[in-house]
Structure formats: C-alpha cells, structure tokens
Amino acid sequence: MKLSRILLACLVAAVGSSAYAAKFNLKMGHAVNTTDGQHAAAMKLAELVKQRTNGDVEITIFPANQLGNDAAMINGTRGGTIDIVSSGASNFNGIVPNTAAMELPFVFRSAQHAYNVLDGAVGTGVLNELAPHGLKGLAYWENGWRAFTNNKRPVNKPDDLKGLKIRSTPNPYHIQAFKLLGMNPSPMPIAELYTALETGTFDAQEHPINVTWSSKFYEVQKHLTVSNHVYSPLVVAMNKAKFDTLPANYQKIVVDAAREAATHQRNLNAANAGKVIAELKKSGMQVIENVDMAPFQKIVSAEIAKTFGEKNGPALLKAIEDTK
C-alpha cells in the first residue's frame, strides 16, 4: 500500500509538471556580458513573454558568446539551432545591405530621431527584408552611440586619428569612414577584441561607452573621446520558421515584448550614461567630452552617403532624413 501511494504521488507530480511545462522553449544568444544593457533587454523580453503567455513560451538567454560569435549566432538562428539572436546591425549587412543605413556615421540627428526611424515605418521595412533569409525581425535594441578609444593619444580633432590601427565593425561604410579619417581599420569579432587591444594588434576601437565598460576595454585602452559619431542599433531577430509555428496571439506578444524591451533598455542606458563615464574615469581612462564633431562629419558624411546611394539607391537615406 505504501509503495502504491509513492507511485501515485510520482504520477501526480509528473502530470503536474508536464501540465505547467512551457509549450515553446526558445533559446536566445547575444555577445555581451550580463552587466550590459543588452542582457537587461533580453531578460525583460523573456519576462514579458513568459508572463503574457502564462508560461507557454519560455526564453532562455545565453550571453557572452556562449552560442558562438555574432556571425555564428546569426547563422544558427537562420538555420534553426538558435531561436532568437540580438546582434549589431552591421552583422546583418551581408544578408540585408539596407541594415547598414541604420548605423551610417552621422545619419541620425539625435537619439529621438533614431528611435523614430527605427520604430517607425522605415525601420520596420528594413526588418521585413530579413524574412527571405529565414529570419523574422522583431525589433531594434540599442548598442548606443559609438565613441573612440585608443592607446596612443587624446583625440580632439580629425588629425589625432591619423595612423591609428582601429578595430571596426564589418560595416563597409564604417571602414570607409575610418579610412577617410586616416586610420587603418580592420573588422574583428568582439569576442577577440580585448586580447587584440592588449597585445597591440589594434591601437583603437569604437563601441558605445556601455560596451567599453562591460567588456572591460578600459583595462587595455587609455584615451576615450565621447565622439558619438555613429548611433549603433541592435537587430533582434527570430528564426522565421519557429516564429511561424507560434499561435498568432503569441507572435504578437513576442513582437510587442521585444519592442517594449527596447524602450526598457534605452531608458536604462540613458539613466546610466553619466555613471558609466564616471566609472571609466575612475578606472584611469582619460576622457574627453563635448568634442566638436563638425570637422569629422565634414570629412565623411557626403562621401559615405554617395557610396551608399550608388550601391543601394537614395530612397532609404532620404526616408531617414525626412523622418522627424
């Protein structure tokens, strides 16, 4: 009798656990550490989706390149071994060339202008271009305004950048811009960058200050110029076939939650920006703020717009410019 009661209890427990198990278990990867705002956005996405689907959809987050570097995670998401990825827009350029427009140097007049473009018809249109490549574009999260760091000298004017070996994104227009400014750019995955800076393979890098902080680049870089030369969005994308298996109401929940997570992250980044600068100064970095970026913009903007227009047509840049 005692054995029967034990077996019955085990059966009830098994049935109960299966009744409350998620119907859809999704695996999500990103490249940065858990101290970064991108991870906070991923956690917010997972929280909102689980709450609004009553536990039917659960997202497990794998940070800090646990699922591979950015290129590997994007390929994994296209292939279905990963369900969701968040990665810099530059890492999608080879799939959808128009994603490059979303982080051209000086293309956005302000953060609000960037948000209006990305969250509106223009940005959504570019996200929709991912569909033929096996991806469902969900939202744009925030990498942030990029800032130069280097180990050689303070940067106050364009001439101060000349000759620096700089790690770039794979965005061809970033590479062109850095060459116009007299630097020697080369792309490299972020997972390899700390060591490359430490060993002197590169003199310089440019990431948003939150990434410079969370990736501890301040340990291997001396000078920071808060240049804000590029606003860098993250593309959040899901394997399209997996997305299509979700019920329609859950599809809407996932998209809405991804967009709400974007707002959550942007607010966090804005609130923390001053603290991050203060911590970078405390770490020993020499920080230059309030640089006149007009001379930098004069060197690169027209040439970059011309090159992009020749390859992709002028319509997208015109739509970005016309967005209020």
Helices and strands as residue ranges (DSSP letters): H 2-20, E 24-29, H 37-52, E 57-62, H 70-79, E 84-88, G 89-92, G 97-103, H 111-119, H 121-128, G 131-133, E 135-150, G 158-161, E 165-168, H 172-180, E 184-187, G 190-192, H 193-199, E 204-208, H 209-214, G 217-219, E 223-225, E 231-239, H 240-245, H 248-282, E 286-288, H 294-312, H 315-322
